[in-house]
Amino acid sequence: MAVEKEKLQEESVIRRFYQIILSWDYFALLKEFKKQKNSEKKGTAKSTLVKLQNWYTDVDDYIATYEPLIFDEAKSQIIKEKEEEEDDFHFIEFPCEINVGESISQNDLLLLSKDKFVDGKRLPTVYAFALLCSLSTIAWEYLAIRTIGCLPYKDLILSAVGENCGTEVEGWKIPTPLRE
């Protein structure tokens, strides 16, 4: 029963992750990235680095800190793949045929568009998929952040302090909750 409850929680977290990502406009992301890149070239870009806390008051505080960072990482991953493999997309059209060496995994992000992409040009009135990137790692990071409340040692993570960490030498000991 507990395993089924955990599985349902995992599925709802992953579903939420994909709902957020699928609500993004891919072309708007690319436009925003190009605008930001131009600002960097001109020297007018603003720093977007976030200062992280040393400890968190509760699970909600932890999630509120890391969830936006995970989505920023997902955006960066999508844009990075576009930049690195500009002409190296894997295309799938209906009927779906997969060539030797190509594969589509459960966590791969696909683009569905009315435009068909051929040699970097859009051809209208055809639906086409473009494999943008794999979100497996980011999805698992998101799941870890959203389910931290279920961990028996969550308080140790949130406080970032062990029970017996009085000196530098003792700081290298494994805290009691983690040993159990």
DALIN-V9144 format. One line per field, one symbol per residue. ss: DSSP state (h for helix, s for strand, l for the rest). psi: psi as a letter, one per 40 degrees, with the letter a starting at -180 (. if undefined). burial: + if it has 9 or more other C-alpha atoms within 8 Angstrom, else -. Layout:
ss->???
psi->???
burial->???
This chain:
ss->lhhhhhhhhhhhhhhhhhhhhhlllhhhhhhhhhhhhhhhhhllllllllllllllllhhhhhhhhhhhhhhhhhhhhhhhhhhllllllsslllllllllllllllssssssllsssllsssllllssssssslhhhhhhhhhhhlhhhlllhhhhhhllllllllllhhhlllhhhhl
psi->dddddddddddddddddddddeeihddddddddddddddddeeeiihehhhiidiidaddddddddddddddddddddddddddfdefihihihihhhiheiihidehhihhidhhhhfeihhifhhiihhdihedddddddddddedeehdfddddddfhidfgdidddeeihidddd.
burial->---------+--++--+-----------++--+--+--++---------------+--+-+++-+++--++-+++-+++-++---+--+--++--------------++++-+++++-----+--++++++++++--++-+++-++++-----+-+-++--+--+----++---+-----
